[in-house]
Amino acid sequence: MISKLDPGQCKLHHVQFYNLLPRGINCFAVNRSNSKLALARDDGTIELWSLAGAPFLEKSIPGWEKVSVEALAWVGDRLFSVGLAGTLVEWDLRLLAVKNTILVTGNSAWALDVSRDEKKLAVGTEGGYINIYSVENDEINYEKILDKQEGRIVCIRFDYSGDFLVTGSADAVRIWNIKKGHAVHKMTTGRSSRDKETIVWDVLVLKDFTIISGDSRGKIMFFDGNLGTAIDSIPVSKADVLCLAIDDQEKTLYVGGVEPIIRLYQRVEVTKANEKVNSFVRTLNRRFHTHDVKSLTMFHNKLISGGVDGTLIVSSFPPLTVDKYLPYLETPSSSMAAESRMLLLKYVNYLELWTLSSPSVESEKILQIRSKLDEHIVACAVSPSGKWIIYSSDSTVRLFRFEYRSGGQSRLIRQRTVPEQFEPCYRVEFTNDSKGVFLFKRSGAIDCFAFNNEDDFDHKQTIETGKWFADRVHLTVISQDDNFLVSASLCGAIVVFKREKFGKWKRLTTLPKYKLPPTAIAIQPNSPILAAVFPDHKIFQYDFSEYKFTFSSYLKLNMLGVTVNKAVTGIVFDPRNDDVMILQHDSSLVVSQFEESEADHTQRKRRNSGKGSGTEEDEGATPPSRRYSLKVLKKYSRLVSTCWLGNDELVVVEANPLSMVEHLPPAYRRKVFGTA
């Protein structure tokens, strides 16, 4: 710790006891029309990512213990999933809840696919049944079941016409005529040994009805779908091939499996038996992951991959670019109680409360709260005073009063007398004086509560936001004086609320809407100025006391030598200097500092003296250009969040890299002859 700080310096508190566990990726599906990625993890959680601009996690549907999601598919803006429970589920992406559920014939469901015209949906099951559904006109209607086959259907794909289905199972690839309801071709794969069946883990269907399969022998096979005959077989790996992907031009094939290597095969023209034929030839190997690669897909010539290590990787070639997105929880995953120097950390189904160290005291875990029935925790927060703690799951919300005494005898008391409006929510925000709290509901309402004394917890107001927000609020910030609340929605709307007389909140203004939702927002501590950053790295500042933009630009992060394909996920203003912002970009802290001009100085004096004369009509005015500089302050490996503790101490929360590795299963290892 620094005992005496020079001007512009601050103390840096580096938190490294956030022990997140890895959460593997089971499968994902891309919605190309809306640039969305749906991703299912091994704990049953479904995450929704935006791929417009720099990818970022928009929202997540919490999972349940012993619930699996084995396949995902998009039909327009509708998301479907199947799992071992034997149900086809349609999800409500606004409420993040189940919209429709249909039991499928054949017990557990392993595979799911949608026709290219998005009119039919097929589900493959454990019992060997293929369930066909019509998904037109925002409905799900049962259509038919195809002939039963022996054994589980592991993978399923429609052909380009939508008239045929290709399935993979034990020892065989089958082609099904949907209208007739039975298999027209059965192509056997062969076995590596007589007593060990070959499982076809994935299949692809090309435009010319060439079928590509990947199986447990470590081979990819090529079939002619018109004739039902094998064309070629290529040994790829000593372990199972689990997933396949091909680019839009069908020239590059990507193969992943138990070996943590993604292999690239290029389609070239070769001569076989005096005839020129197109064949796939291996060109490159890429080792991006540390464990099994379980899912591959393409999006705008970029390869998206995921697997057991839980890391989502977006790569492209040429030139080679690799962007890794670690399996963090949905933000905010930490909450700071600045007055009492406490930090609340969110895990999947429990919370930890830590005291932060000082020159004379070490950091210490003082509390752990486990959720009821081990439900996934959706939202949590601790009040700045450290006295109140709230957490919410999908079905439960809890309010606790915490009385901390150093050296022991601390008490955690559940507040059982609460208003009826105190219901489960997806976001919690305390005011800076710890006397109020906002709960953001799935219905779109914002409920305001007040702490009057130790036992008096009252509901004060409900703000209905449906007329401003077409999607859920994903970012919120409260001004230092507790007079302004800013909420940003995934629909792109940013609304400023102001506290009026008698503590009532009223909309002050709605900012001009940008084409993308923001990824980070913050309010200057000493001025009513909002800063926002977007996935394409556009940044602006907006003075909502004068209703006008004061700055707008695009961050030139490529000049700093950092990746430009990562979103800025956090903004903190320096409380000692309004012209300094610290941006959390990937795992780097980037300092942005304005060079104040004469006009800026005059405007600041007018605002501080209360002589601002701006009106809401000024919103469309072109913001003035201001010179600013960018500088990388510090780089980390797994940066989670950043916040100020007082005026001279910056707290940086980083996920413990060891905990995210040591709980992974052993990776595939192949002994090479003559080496240790």
C-alpha positions as a printed Julia matrix, in Angstrom:
676×3 Matrix{Float64}:
   0.0     0.0     0.0
   1.15    3.58   -0.73
   1.41    5.65    2.42
   1.52    9.04    0.68
  -0.01    9.57   -2.74
   1.18   12.0    -5.38
  -1.46   13.98   -7.32
  -3.23   11.66   -9.75
  -2.15    8.48   -7.96
  -4.4     6.06   -6.1
  -4.13    2.9    -4.04
  -4.92   -0.28   -5.96
  -6.66   -3.1    -4.11
  -6.31   -6.33   -6.1
  -8.93   -8.93   -5.09
  -7.91  -12.47   -6.09
 -10.12  -14.63   -3.86
 -13.06  -14.86   -6.31
 -13.01  -18.63   -6.83
 -15.32  -19.16   -9.78
 -15.76  -22.72  -11.01
 -15.64  -23.68  -14.69
 -18.97  -24.28  -16.43
 -18.64  -26.27  -19.62
 -20.43  -25.53  -22.89
 -22.79  -28.25  -24.15
 -24.1   -26.7   -27.35
 -25.02  -23.46  -29.04
 -27.07  -22.05  -31.93
 -26.64  -18.87  -33.98
 -29.45  -16.58  -35.11
 -27.85  -15.0   -38.18
 -30.66  -12.57  -38.94
 -30.45  -10.91  -35.5
 -26.77  -11.6   -34.72
 -27.57  -13.57  -31.56
 -25.88  -16.61  -30.05
 -27.68  -18.96  -27.68
 -25.32  -21.03  -25.55
 -26.13  -23.85  -23.1
 -23.81  -24.71  -20.21
 -23.51  -27.97  -18.3
 -25.39  -26.58  -15.27
 -28.52  -26.01  -17.39
 -27.97  -22.26  -17.86
 -28.79  -20.78  -21.27
 -26.86  -17.63  -22.15
 -27.84  -15.15  -24.86
 -24.98  -13.27  -26.5
 -25.06  -10.36  -28.91
 -22.73  -10.77  -31.91
 -23.42   -7.31  -33.35
 -20.16   -5.46  -32.83
 -17.96   -6.84  -30.08
 -19.67   -9.95  -28.56
 -21.09   -9.54  -25.06
 -23.42  -11.46  -22.76
 -26.87   -9.86  -22.84
 -28.81  -12.08  -20.43
 -29.05  -15.62  -19.17
 -31.77  -18.09  -18.25
 -30.79  -19.76  -14.96
 -30.55  -23.52  -14.88
 -31.54  -26.07  -12.26
 -29.7   -28.89  -10.63
 -29.8   -32.14  -12.66
 -31.36  -30.34  -15.66
 -29.52  -30.58  -18.97
 -29.84  -28.79  -22.3
 -28.55  -31.03  -25.1
 -29.49  -29.0   -28.19
 -30.69  -25.51  -29.15
 -32.33  -24.08  -32.29
 -33.67  -20.72  -33.49
 -36.89  -20.22  -35.46
 -36.78  -16.53  -36.3
 -36.67  -14.83  -32.89
 -37.99  -17.94  -31.09
 -35.57  -20.15  -29.16
 -36.15  -23.88  -28.63
 -34.24  -26.43  -26.57
 -34.37  -30.15  -25.8
 -32.81  -32.16  -22.99
 -32.76  -35.4   -21.07
 -36.1   -34.59  -19.45
 -37.74  -35.55  -22.76
 -39.37  -32.19  -23.46
 -39.27  -29.67  -26.28
 -39.17  -26.22  -24.66
 -39.86  -22.83  -26.23
 -38.42  -19.93  -24.22
 -39.89  -16.49  -23.62
 -36.83  -14.31  -24.18
 -38.41  -11.21  -22.62
 -39.44  -12.85  -19.34
 -36.62  -15.47  -19.52
 -39.08  -18.21  -18.65
 -40.65  -21.24  -20.28
 -43.25  -20.23  -22.85
 -44.34  -23.66  -24.13
 -43.45  -27.24  -23.21
 -44.23  -30.37  -25.23
 -43.42  -33.94  -24.23
 -41.71  -35.81  -27.06
 -42.16  -39.48  -27.91
 -39.1   -41.56  -27.09
 -37.96  -40.42  -23.63
 -34.79  -38.27  -23.48
 -34.21  -35.92  -26.42
 -30.65  -35.64  -27.75
 -30.9   -33.8   -31.07
 -32.79  -30.87  -32.57
 -32.82  -29.14  -35.96
 -34.94  -26.67  -37.95
 -35.54  -26.66  -41.71
 -34.07  -23.8   -43.74
 -37.52  -22.3   -44.41
 -38.13  -22.42  -40.63
 -41.44  -24.24  -41.03
 -40.53  -27.64  -39.56
 -38.67  -28.74  -36.45
 -37.3   -32.25  -35.85
 -36.35  -33.86  -32.51
 -34.34  -37.08  -32.18
 -34.81  -39.15  -29.03
 -33.32  -41.92  -26.91
 -35.97  -44.4   -28.03
 -35.14  -44.01  -31.73
 -38.14  -41.83  -32.63
 -38.01  -38.7   -34.8
 -40.69  -36.18  -33.8
 -41.71  -33.67  -36.48
 -43.42  -30.39  -35.5
 -44.78  -27.47  -37.48
 -43.59  -24.12  -36.09
 -45.36  -21.71  -38.41
 -47.41  -18.68  -37.27
 -45.8   -18.55  -33.81
 -47.25  -21.95  -32.93
 -45.96  -25.47  -32.23
 -48.11  -28.18  -33.75
 -47.38  -31.89  -33.74
 -47.15  -33.24  -37.28
 -45.89  -36.83  -37.28
 -43.47  -39.43  -35.95
 -41.17  -41.22  -38.38
 -40.52  -44.95  -38.22
 -38.8   -46.14  -35.06
 -35.15  -47.13  -35.42
 -33.06  -49.26  -33.11
 -30.98  -47.26  -30.66
 -30.59  -43.61  -29.77
 -30.65  -40.78  -32.34
 -27.56  -38.76  -31.44
 -27.65  -36.06  -34.14
 -30.09  -34.84  -36.78
 -29.98  -32.46  -39.77
 -32.43  -31.3   -42.44
 -31.21  -31.21  -46.03
 -31.4   -27.97  -48.02
 -34.79  -28.8   -49.55
 -36.39  -29.64  -46.21
 -37.8   -32.91  -47.62
 -35.2   -35.22  -46.1
 -33.6   -35.72  -42.69
 -30.16  -37.15  -41.96
 -29.57  -38.78  -38.59
 -26.54  -40.25  -36.85
 -26.7   -43.11  -34.37
 -24.79  -46.26  -33.43
 -22.95  -47.74  -36.44
 -25.06  -45.97  -39.05
 -26.08  -42.78  -40.84
 -29.68  -42.8   -42.11
 -31.52  -40.67  -44.66
 -35.25  -40.21  -44.0
 -38.03  -39.19  -46.36
 -40.22  -36.93  -44.23
 -43.36  -37.28  -46.35
 -43.22  -41.1   -46.45
 -42.03  -41.35  -42.84
 -39.35  -44.01  -43.28
 -35.62  -44.32  -43.97
 -34.65  -44.5   -47.65
 -30.94  -45.18  -47.05
 -28.9   -46.67  -44.24
 -25.11  -46.2   -44.53
 -22.99  -48.19  -42.09
 -19.79  -46.72  -40.71
 -17.88  -49.85  -39.72
 -16.18  -50.47  -36.39
 -12.66  -50.14  -35.06
 -13.16  -53.39  -33.12
 -15.84  -56.05  -33.38
 -17.29  -55.6   -29.88
 -17.28  -51.79  -29.81
 -20.01  -49.89  -31.62
 -19.26  -46.69  -33.53
 -21.29  -43.66  -32.44
 -21.92  -40.96  -35.05
 -21.73  -37.76  -32.98
 -22.44  -35.17  -35.67
 -23.5   -34.87  -39.31
 -23.48  -32.09  -41.92
 -25.54  -31.92  -45.11
 -24.1   -29.91  -48.01
 -26.03  -28.23  -50.83
 -25.26  -31.05  -53.28
 -26.59  -33.6   -50.72
 -23.12  -34.74  -49.72
 -23.25  -35.92  -46.11
 -20.29  -35.58  -43.73
 -20.22  -37.49  -40.43
 -17.89  -37.5   -37.44
 -17.76  -40.56  -35.21
 -16.24  -42.2   -32.14
 -13.45  -43.86  -34.15
 -11.94  -40.42  -34.78
 -12.92  -40.49  -38.46
 -14.93  -38.26  -40.75
 -16.84  -39.98  -43.54
 -18.38  -38.64  -46.76
 -21.57  -40.09  -48.26
 -23.55  -39.47  -51.43
 -27.03  -38.69  -50.14
 -28.68  -39.36  -53.47
 -27.28  -42.88  -53.83
 -26.75  -43.73  -50.16
 -23.14  -44.8   -50.72
 -19.87  -43.99  -48.97
 -17.5   -41.72  -50.92
 -14.49  -41.31  -48.65
 -13.23  -41.81  -45.11
 -10.5   -39.72  -43.46
  -8.86  -40.58  -40.1
  -8.75  -37.38  -38.09
  -7.98  -38.19  -34.47
  -7.15  -41.0   -32.06
 -10.21  -39.97  -30.03
 -13.86  -39.2   -30.8
 -14.87  -36.57  -33.34
 -17.69  -34.7   -31.58
 -18.61  -31.74  -33.82
 -18.37  -30.42  -37.36
 -18.84  -27.03  -39.03
 -18.44  -25.72  -42.56
 -18.26  -22.2   -43.98
 -20.98  -20.66  -46.17
 -19.04  -21.39  -49.38
 -18.6   -25.04  -48.29
 -14.87  -24.84  -48.95
 -13.47  -25.12  -45.41
 -14.45  -27.89  -43.0
 -13.78  -27.59  -39.26
 -13.51  -30.7   -37.08
 -13.43  -30.8   -33.26
 -13.55  -33.55  -30.68
 -12.14  -35.07  -27.53
  -8.66  -34.01  -28.58
  -8.53  -30.25  -27.82
  -7.52  -29.49  -31.39
  -9.65  -27.94  -34.15
  -8.59  -29.28  -37.53
  -9.2   -27.43  -40.79
  -9.84  -29.24  -44.07
  -9.83  -27.36  -47.38
 -11.84  -28.49  -50.4
  -9.51  -28.89  -53.39
  -9.66  -30.59  -56.76
  -7.65  -33.82  -56.86
  -7.21  -36.63  -59.38
  -8.48  -40.08  -58.4
  -8.54  -42.98  -60.88
  -7.88  -40.55  -63.75
 -10.86  -38.45  -62.73
 -10.87  -34.99  -61.2
 -12.94  -34.86  -58.0
 -13.39  -32.44  -55.13
 -11.89  -33.68  -51.9
 -11.15  -32.24  -48.45
  -7.45  -32.03  -47.53
  -6.16  -31.16  -44.05
  -4.41  -27.8   -43.97
  -4.15  -26.48  -40.4
  -4.46  -27.49  -36.74
  -5.56  -25.0   -34.11
  -5.2   -25.62  -30.37
  -7.47  -22.99  -28.83
  -9.03  -25.09  -26.05
  -7.55  -27.11  -23.2
 -10.24  -29.83  -23.14
 -12.86  -31.49  -25.37
 -14.39  -29.31  -28.11
 -18.12  -30.1   -28.03
 -19.68  -27.56  -30.38
 -18.69  -25.61  -33.51
 -20.6   -23.15  -35.67
 -19.9   -20.41  -38.21
 -20.96  -16.75  -38.15
 -19.85  -14.32  -40.87
 -16.73  -16.36  -41.7
 -15.81  -16.57  -38.04
 -15.58  -19.88  -36.21
 -17.3   -20.08  -32.82
 -16.2   -22.96  -30.62
 -16.87  -24.18  -27.08
 -16.43  -27.22  -24.9
 -15.61  -28.66  -21.51
 -13.28  -25.82  -20.45
 -16.24  -23.4   -20.65
 -14.41  -20.79  -22.74
 -16.28  -19.36  -25.72
 -13.78  -18.72  -28.52
 -14.36  -16.68  -31.68
 -11.59  -17.11  -34.26
 -10.99  -16.3   -37.9
  -8.32  -16.93  -40.5
  -6.68  -15.27  -42.42
  -5.38  -13.28  -40.65
  -5.46  -15.36  -37.49
  -7.46  -13.7   -34.71
  -8.53  -15.46  -31.51
 -10.86  -13.91  -28.93
 -11.61  -15.8   -25.72
 -14.63  -15.2   -23.47
 -14.27  -16.87  -20.08
 -17.24  -18.46  -18.25
 -18.07  -15.58  -15.91
 -21.49  -15.1   -14.34
 -23.87  -12.46  -15.63
 -22.92   -8.99  -14.35
 -23.01   -7.58  -11.77
 -21.3   -10.49  -10.03
 -19.87   -8.37   -7.2
 -21.24   -5.6    -4.99
 -19.25   -3.12   -2.87
 -20.2    -1.79    0.59
 -17.84    1.18    0.58
 -18.68    2.53    4.05
 -17.88   -0.75    5.8
 -15.15   -1.94    3.36
 -17.05   -5.11    2.45
 -17.3    -6.96   -0.85
 -20.16   -9.3    -1.81
 -19.29  -11.98   -4.39
 -21.93  -13.91   -6.33
 -21.55  -17.59   -7.21
 -24.01  -19.92   -8.92
 -25.98  -20.86   -5.77
 -24.34  -19.02   -2.87
 -22.89  -15.65   -1.81
 -19.7   -14.72    0.01
 -19.14  -11.53    1.99
 -15.55  -10.43    2.56
 -13.92   -7.6     4.45
 -11.25   -5.82    2.43
  -7.8    -5.49    3.88
  -6.24   -2.29    5.13
  -2.67   -1.6     6.31
  -3.49   -3.23    9.65
  -6.19   -5.8     8.74
  -6.13   -8.75    6.32
  -9.04   -9.64    4.03
 -11.38  -12.16    5.65
 -14.49  -14.07    4.61
 -17.09  -13.23    7.24
 -20.28  -14.67    5.76
 -21.62  -17.25    3.31
 -25.28  -17.42    2.31
 -26.56  -20.41    0.37
 -29.68  -20.08   -1.76
 -32.86  -21.92   -0.87
 -32.91  -25.42   -2.44
 -29.62  -24.52   -4.16
 -31.44  -22.48   -6.79
 -29.34  -20.4    -9.15
 -28.94  -16.86   -7.85
 -30.12  -14.31  -10.41
 -29.42  -11.04   -8.58
 -27.79   -9.85   -5.36
 -26.5    -6.69   -3.71
 -25.2    -5.36   -0.4
 -26.03   -1.84    0.78
 -23.15    0.68    0.94
 -23.42    0.59    4.75
 -23.02   -3.2     4.75
 -26.18   -3.54    6.83
 -28.59   -4.96    4.23
 -28.18   -7.89    1.84
 -30.68   -8.93   -0.84
 -30.55  -11.9    -3.17
 -33.09  -13.27   -5.61
 -33.54  -16.51   -7.52
 -36.25  -17.34  -10.05
 -38.78  -18.15   -7.33
 -37.39  -16.7    -4.09
 -36.2   -13.32   -2.83
 -34.58  -12.77    0.58
 -33.77   -9.66    2.62
 -31.23   -9.93    5.45
 -30.01   -7.5     8.1
 -26.35   -8.08    8.84
 -24.77   -6.91   12.09
 -21.02   -7.26   11.76
 -18.7    -7.3    14.74
 -15.0    -7.85   14.18
 -13.64  -10.78   16.12
 -16.89  -12.78   15.95
 -20.49  -12.64   17.24
 -21.79  -11.23   13.94
 -25.51  -11.74   13.32
 -27.47  -12.36   10.12
 -31.2   -11.79   10.57
 -33.73  -12.52    7.86
 -36.3    -9.77    7.46
 -39.58  -11.67    7.29
 -41.97   -8.72    7.39
 -41.8    -7.33    3.87
 -44.35   -5.64    1.56
 -46.23   -7.82   -0.92
 -44.41   -6.07   -3.79
 -41.12   -7.52   -2.55
 -40.99  -10.31   -5.14
 -38.31  -12.15   -7.17
 -36.38   -9.87   -9.49
 -33.43   -9.98  -11.88
 -31.58   -6.88  -10.68
 -31.09   -5.08   -7.34
 -29.73   -1.54   -6.92
 -29.22    0.23   -3.54
 -29.06    3.99   -3.18
 -25.75    5.42   -1.97
 -27.19    6.44    1.41
 -28.44    2.83    2.01
 -31.94    4.14    2.67
 -33.52    2.91   -0.54
 -33.4     0.01   -2.97
 -34.74   -0.68   -6.48
 -35.93   -4.1    -7.61
 -36.18   -4.68  -11.36
 -38.95   -7.18  -12.16
 -39.35   -9.45  -15.17
 -42.66   -7.75  -15.92
 -40.74   -4.56  -16.68
 -41.73   -2.76  -13.47
 -39.2    -1.08  -11.16
 -40.27   -1.25   -7.51
 -38.83    1.32   -5.1
 -38.48    0.47   -1.39
 -37.27    2.48    1.6
 -35.59    1.53    4.89
 -37.09    3.81    7.52
 -35.65    2.1    10.59
 -34.43   -1.36   11.6
 -37.8    -3.07   11.2
 -39.62   -0.7     8.84
 -39.22   -1.66    5.2
 -41.83    0.01    3.0
 -42.8    -0.02   -0.65
 -42.82    3.54   -1.98
 -43.47    3.41   -5.71
 -43.81    1.21   -8.8
 -42.42    2.6   -12.06
 -44.0     0.99  -15.12
 -41.41    1.06  -17.9
 -43.28   -0.7   -20.71
 -43.73    2.49  -22.76
 -39.96    3.13  -22.81
 -38.38   -0.33  -22.8
 -39.2    -3.08  -25.29
 -36.7    -5.43  -23.6
 -35.27   -5.94  -20.14
 -33.04   -3.39  -18.35
 -29.47   -4.7   -18.3
 -27.56   -1.67  -16.97
 -28.4     0.73  -14.13
 -26.54    3.44  -12.27
 -27.5     5.88   -9.48
 -25.91    9.32   -9.12
 -23.73   10.06   -6.12
 -26.37   12.36   -4.59
 -29.14    9.73   -5.13
 -31.22   12.16   -7.2
 -30.9    10.43  -10.58
 -31.43    6.86  -11.73
 -30.32    5.86  -15.24
 -31.54    2.61  -16.79
 -30.43    1.15  -20.12
 -32.33   -1.56  -21.95
 -31.25   -4.21  -24.45
 -33.59   -2.54  -26.94
 -31.16    0.4   -26.95
 -33.26    2.85  -24.92
 -31.57    4.84  -22.12
 -33.93    6.61  -19.7
 -33.05    9.06  -16.91
 -35.33    9.19  -13.84
 -35.23   12.03  -11.31
 -36.33   12.01   -7.69
 -39.0    14.64   -7.1
 -40.6    15.92   -3.9
 -41.63   13.36   -1.28
 -39.19   10.82   -2.77
 -41.22   10.04   -5.89
 -39.35    9.16   -9.09
 -40.32   10.57  -12.46
 -38.86   10.24  -15.95
 -36.65   13.21  -16.73
 -35.59   12.42  -20.29
 -35.0     9.64  -22.78
 -31.71    9.8   -24.66
 -31.61    9.56  -28.47
 -31.56    5.87  -29.34
 -28.44    4.32  -30.85
 -28.48    1.28  -33.15
 -26.9    -0.97  -30.47
 -27.51   -1.35  -26.71
 -24.78    0.03  -24.4
 -22.34   -2.32  -22.69
 -21.38    0.08  -19.86
 -22.74    3.29  -18.32
 -21.64    5.61  -15.48
 -22.49    9.02  -14.01
 -19.85   11.56  -13.08
 -19.65   11.9    -9.27
 -19.75   15.72   -9.32
 -21.89   16.47  -12.39
 -25.13   15.22  -13.98
 -23.23   13.78  -16.96
 -23.76   10.25  -18.2
 -21.09    8.27  -20.06
 -22.02    5.26  -22.21
 -20.02    2.83  -24.34
 -21.41    0.54  -27.05
 -20.32   -2.78  -28.65
 -18.81   -0.98  -31.66
 -16.73    1.1   -29.19
 -18.72    4.28  -29.7
 -18.57    6.41  -26.55
 -20.52    9.51  -25.61
 -21.19   11.8   -22.68
 -24.61   13.36  -22.17
 -25.46   16.23  -19.83
 -29.04   15.53  -18.72
 -29.31   18.83  -16.84
 -28.9    20.7   -20.16
 -30.31   17.9   -22.38
 -27.39   17.71  -24.78
 -24.38   15.64  -25.72
 -21.04   17.0   -24.56
 -18.82   14.42  -26.26
 -19.06   11.65  -28.85
 -16.35    9.57  -30.5
 -15.13    6.05  -31.32
 -12.47    4.55  -29.08
  -9.31    3.82  -31.07
  -8.32    0.8   -29.02
  -6.23   -0.65  -31.84
  -3.67    2.11  -31.18
  -3.08    0.61  -27.71
  -2.2    -2.87  -28.93
  -5.27   -4.47  -27.29
  -7.91   -6.56  -29.04
 -10.66   -4.58  -30.76
 -13.13   -7.5   -30.7
 -13.92   -7.17  -26.98
 -16.56   -4.91  -25.48
 -15.95   -2.29  -22.8
 -17.86   -3.75  -19.84
 -17.26   -1.14  -17.16
 -16.73    2.6   -16.62
 -15.58    4.27  -13.42
 -14.97    8.01  -13.11
 -12.13    9.34  -11.02
 -13.94   11.09   -8.11
 -11.11   13.63   -7.92
 -11.15   14.57  -11.62
 -14.24   14.5   -13.84
 -12.06   14.47  -16.96
 -10.63   11.03  -16.15
 -12.47    7.77  -16.9
 -11.21    4.24  -16.31
 -12.6     1.78  -18.86
 -12.71   -1.95  -18.23
 -11.89   -3.47  -21.61
 -11.47   -7.24  -21.69
  -8.87   -7.8   -18.95
  -7.25   -4.38  -19.22
  -7.86   -1.1   -17.46
  -7.72    1.76  -19.97
  -7.53    5.37  -18.79
  -9.27    8.01  -20.88
  -8.4    11.62  -20.05
  -9.84   14.76  -21.62
  -7.8    17.83  -22.37
  -9.99   20.64  -21.06
 -10.4    23.56  -23.42
 -11.43   27.11  -22.63
 -15.03   26.37  -23.7
 -15.15   23.32  -21.43
 -13.94   25.38  -18.49
 -16.59   28.07  -19.14
 -19.36   25.46  -19.49
 -18.31   23.77  -16.26
 -18.46   27.12  -14.39
 -21.93   27.85  -15.79
 -23.23   24.43  -14.77
 -21.8    24.65  -11.27
 -23.34   28.1   -10.83
 -26.77   26.8   -11.94
 -27.0    29.02  -15.06
 -27.38   26.24  -17.6
 -29.88   27.22  -20.3
 -30.11   24.06  -22.39
 -33.46   22.66  -23.38
 -34.61   19.24  -24.42
 -34.66   20.41  -28.05
 -30.85   20.59  -27.96
 -30.63   16.79  -27.92
 -30.16   16.55  -31.68
 -27.28   19.04  -31.73
 -23.91   17.76  -32.86
 -21.75   17.16  -29.79
 -18.55   19.22  -29.62
 -15.27   17.5   -30.4
 -12.93   17.22  -27.43
  -9.41   15.95  -27.46
  -8.69   12.98  -25.26
  -5.95   10.44  -24.71
  -6.05    6.7   -24.06
  -3.54    4.74  -22.03
  -3.42    1.16  -20.74
  -3.17    1.42  -16.96
  -2.76   -2.27  -16.15
  -3.43   -5.68  -17.69
  -4.93   -8.67  -15.89
  -5.7   -12.24  -16.9
  -9.29  -12.61  -15.62
 -10.7    -9.18  -14.77
 -14.28   -9.25  -13.47
 -15.15   -5.79  -12.09
 -13.72   -2.44  -11.0
 -15.01    0.16   -8.52
 -13.81    2.95   -6.22
 -13.51    2.58   -2.48
 -13.52    6.13   -1.2
 -11.67    8.78   -3.2
  -8.2     7.29   -3.36
  -8.55    3.49   -3.53
  -9.46    1.49   -6.62
 -10.73   -2.08   -6.1
 -10.13   -4.56   -8.91
 -11.86   -7.98   -8.68
 -10.17  -10.77  -10.63
 -11.3   -14.4   -10.91
  -8.83  -16.85   -9.4
  -7.27  -18.6   -12.43
  -6.4   -21.72  -10.41
 -10.0   -22.42   -9.37
 -11.16  -22.26  -13.0
  -8.6   -24.92  -13.99
  -8.19  -27.33  -11.07
 -11.86  -28.42  -11.12
 -11.78  -29.43  -14.78
 -11.67  -33.14  -15.63
  -8.38  -34.55  -16.98
  -7.72  -33.51  -20.57
  -7.1   -36.04  -23.33
  -3.48  -37.13  -23.45
  -1.9   -39.3   -26.13
   1.45  -40.9   -25.4
   3.9   -40.4   -28.23
   6.38  -43.24  -28.77
   9.82  -42.51  -27.36
   8.76  -39.53  -25.2
   7.89  -39.23  -21.54
